[in-house]
């Protein structure tokens, strides 16, 4: 009986420290499915930039134009994208889940 308060303290500590595995993405952060689509397009842009750079055609203004086209397509700002990217980098399980789907979509595009 004298260990009962100690047990409750430990139980409370364990419950308070256990995170919610299904934590919702905060409202100002781009949701996972949209982030997946954005990252697919970003990867395509980066591939195009590598190709253009190899041909000596890439300029900073062209690079900015490509990225701005992606941001406009999804109605987001560069700052919103960067904030969301930082969020997902701090939540690696979610980022890994998103990026696996990105790679899968890019593989499907490559094979078609």
BALOBA-1460 file (C-alpha; in Angstrom, 3 decimals):
// residues 112
<rec num="1" residu="x" x="0.000" y="0.000" z="0.000"/>
<rec num="2" residu="x" x="2.782" y="2.446" z="0.749"/>
<rec num="3" residu="x" x="4.013" y="2.058" z="-2.865"/>
<rec num="4" residu="x" x="0.639" y="3.010" z="-4.317"/>
<rec num="5" residu="x" x="1.340" y="6.796" z="-4.548"/>
<rec num="6" residu="x" x="4.673" y="6.030" z="-6.224"/>
<rec num="7" residu="x" x="2.869" y="3.796" z="-8.728"/>
<rec num="8" residu="x" x="0.418" y="6.609" z="-9.604"/>
<rec num="9" residu="x" x="3.264" y="9.097" z="-10.066"/>
<rec num="10" residu="x" x="5.029" y="6.701" z="-12.444"/>
<rec num="11" residu="x" x="1.761" y="5.941" z="-14.259"/>
<rec num="12" residu="x" x="1.013" y="9.661" z="-14.650"/>
<rec num="13" residu="x" x="4.548" y="10.293" z="-15.935"/>
<rec num="14" residu="x" x="4.302" y="7.491" z="-18.504"/>
<rec num="15" residu="x" x="0.914" y="8.661" z="-19.745"/>
<rec num="16" residu="x" x="2.002" y="12.285" z="-20.028"/>
<rec num="17" residu="x" x="5.188" y="11.362" z="-21.888"/>
<rec num="18" residu="x" x="3.560" y="9.056" z="-24.376"/>
<rec num="19" residu="x" x="2.890" y="10.988" z="-27.560"/>
<rec num="20" residu="x" x="-0.106" y="10.638" z="-29.757"/>
<rec num="21" residu="x" x="1.057" y="8.593" z="-32.753"/>
<rec num="22" residu="x" x="-1.771" y="10.004" z="-34.850"/>
<rec num="23" residu="x" x="-1.102" y="13.639" z="-34.126"/>
<rec num="24" residu="x" x="-2.897" y="16.016" z="-36.448"/>
<rec num="25" residu="x" x="-0.842" y="18.317" z="-38.621"/>
<rec num="26" residu="x" x="-1.286" y="21.915" z="-37.383"/>
<rec num="27" residu="x" x="-3.641" y="24.024" z="-39.496"/>
<rec num="28" residu="x" x="-0.995" y="26.374" z="-40.906"/>
<rec num="29" residu="x" x="1.120" y="23.450" z="-42.081"/>
<rec num="30" residu="x" x="0.461" y="21.960" z="-45.525"/>
<rec num="31" residu="x" x="-1.435" y="18.698" z="-45.101"/>
<rec num="32" residu="x" x="0.308" y="15.439" z="-45.993"/>
<rec num="33" residu="x" x="-1.524" y="14.653" z="-49.226"/>
<rec num="34" residu="x" x="-0.986" y="18.144" z="-50.610"/>
<rec num="35" residu="x" x="2.642" y="18.146" z="-49.445"/>
<rec num="36" residu="x" x="3.164" y="14.881" z="-51.319"/>
<rec num="37" residu="x" x="1.910" y="16.446" z="-54.564"/>
<rec num="38" residu="x" x="4.036" y="19.546" z="-54.023"/>
<rec num="39" residu="x" x="7.161" y="17.482" z="-53.376"/>
<rec num="40" residu="x" x="6.568" y="15.471" z="-56.552"/>
<rec num="41" residu="x" x="6.447" y="18.699" z="-58.540"/>
<rec num="42" residu="x" x="9.473" y="20.092" z="-56.688"/>
<rec num="43" residu="x" x="11.434" y="16.956" z="-57.603"/>
<rec num="44" residu="x" x="10.417" y="17.350" z="-61.242"/>
<rec num="45" residu="x" x="11.513" y="20.997" z="-61.164"/>
<rec num="46" residu="x" x="14.841" y="20.042" z="-59.619"/>
<rec num="47" residu="x" x="15.336" y="17.412" z="-62.331"/>
<rec num="48" residu="x" x="14.605" y="20.008" z="-65.011"/>
<rec num="49" residu="x" x="17.041" y="22.417" z="-63.360"/>
<rec num="50" residu="x" x="19.797" y="19.791" z="-63.346"/>
<rec num="51" residu="x" x="19.211" y="19.198" z="-67.042"/>
<rec num="52" residu="x" x="19.221" y="22.918" z="-67.847"/>
<rec num="53" residu="x" x="22.342" y="23.442" z="-65.731"/>
<rec num="54" residu="x" x="24.107" y="20.678" z="-67.682"/>
<rec num="55" residu="x" x="23.246" y="22.593" z="-70.868"/>
<rec num="56" residu="x" x="24.404" y="25.900" z="-69.366"/>
<rec num="57" residu="x" x="20.926" y="27.421" z="-69.577"/>
<rec num="58" residu="x" x="19.926" y="27.738" z="-65.914"/>
<rec num="59" residu="x" x="19.708" y="31.182" z="-64.397"/>
<rec num="60" residu="x" x="18.554" y="32.248" z="-60.949"/>
<rec num="61" residu="x" x="15.491" y="33.930" z="-62.439"/>
<rec num="62" residu="x" x="14.527" y="30.752" z="-64.313"/>
<rec num="63" residu="x" x="14.967" y="28.686" z="-61.138"/>
<rec num="64" residu="x" x="12.788" y="31.118" z="-59.191"/>
<rec num="65" residu="x" x="10.181" y="31.042" z="-61.955"/>
<rec num="66" residu="x" x="9.963" y="27.234" z="-61.811"/>
<rec num="67" residu="x" x="9.517" y="27.183" z="-58.047"/>
<rec num="68" residu="x" x="7.001" y="30.028" z="-58.135"/>
<rec num="69" residu="x" x="4.965" y="28.094" z="-60.703"/>
<rec num="70" residu="x" x="4.760" y="25.175" z="-58.279"/>
<rec num="71" residu="x" x="3.803" y="27.461" z="-55.392"/>
<rec num="72" residu="x" x="1.147" y="29.170" z="-57.540"/>
<rec num="73" residu="x" x="-0.236" y="25.810" z="-58.704"/>
<rec num="74" residu="x" x="-0.910" y="24.808" z="-55.091"/>
<rec num="75" residu="x" x="-1.853" y="28.294" z="-53.908"/>
<rec num="76" residu="x" x="0.916" y="28.449" z="-51.320"/>
<rec num="77" residu="x" x="3.745" y="30.840" z="-50.555"/>
<rec num="78" residu="x" x="7.415" y="30.027" z="-50.477"/>
<rec num="79" residu="x" x="7.378" y="30.828" z="-46.744"/>
<rec num="80" residu="x" x="4.436" y="28.461" z="-46.190"/>
<rec num="81" residu="x" x="6.237" y="25.700" z="-48.071"/>
<rec num="82" residu="x" x="9.444" y="26.235" z="-46.102"/>
<rec num="83" residu="x" x="7.572" y="26.325" z="-42.776"/>
<rec num="84" residu="x" x="5.806" y="23.073" z="-43.658"/>
<rec num="85" residu="x" x="9.045" y="21.466" z="-44.778"/>
<rec num="86" residu="x" x="10.648" y="22.383" z="-41.449"/>
<rec num="87" residu="x" x="7.654" y="20.917" z="-39.593"/>
<rec num="88" residu="x" x="7.947" y="17.617" z="-41.460"/>
<rec num="89" residu="x" x="11.713" y="17.499" z="-40.942"/>
<rec num="90" residu="x" x="11.005" y="17.594" z="-37.199"/>
<rec num="91" residu="x" x="8.390" y="14.842" z="-37.589"/>
<rec num="92" residu="x" x="10.488" y="12.324" z="-39.469"/>
<rec num="93" residu="x" x="7.987" y="9.458" z="-39.421"/>
<rec num="94" residu="x" x="5.446" y="11.637" z="-41.206"/>
<rec num="95" residu="x" x="8.087" y="12.965" z="-43.607"/>
<rec num="96" residu="x" x="9.285" y="9.441" z="-44.371"/>
<rec num="97" residu="x" x="5.700" y="8.353" z="-45.064"/>
<rec num="98" residu="x" x="5.186" y="11.286" z="-47.434"/>
<rec num="99" residu="x" x="8.496" y="10.820" z="-49.198"/>
<rec num="100" residu="x" x="7.935" y="7.112" z="-49.791"/>
<rec num="101" residu="x" x="4.763" y="8.035" z="-51.653"/>
<rec num="102" residu="x" x="6.639" y="10.756" z="-53.559"/>
<rec num="103" residu="x" x="9.254" y="8.241" z="-54.706"/>
<rec num="104" residu="x" x="6.524" y="5.769" z="-55.653"/>
<rec num="105" residu="x" x="4.737" y="8.391" z="-57.776"/>
<rec num="106" residu="x" x="7.978" y="9.416" z="-59.474"/>
<rec num="107" residu="x" x="8.769" y="5.751" z="-60.225"/>
<rec num="108" residu="x" x="5.326" y="5.352" z="-61.826"/>
<rec num="109" residu="x" x="5.933" y="8.467" z="-63.950"/>
<rec num="110" residu="x" x="9.322" y="7.143" z="-65.016"/>
<rec num="111" residu="x" x="7.860" y="3.796" z="-66.075"/>
<rec num="112" residu="x" x="5.053" y="5.324" z="-68.157"/>
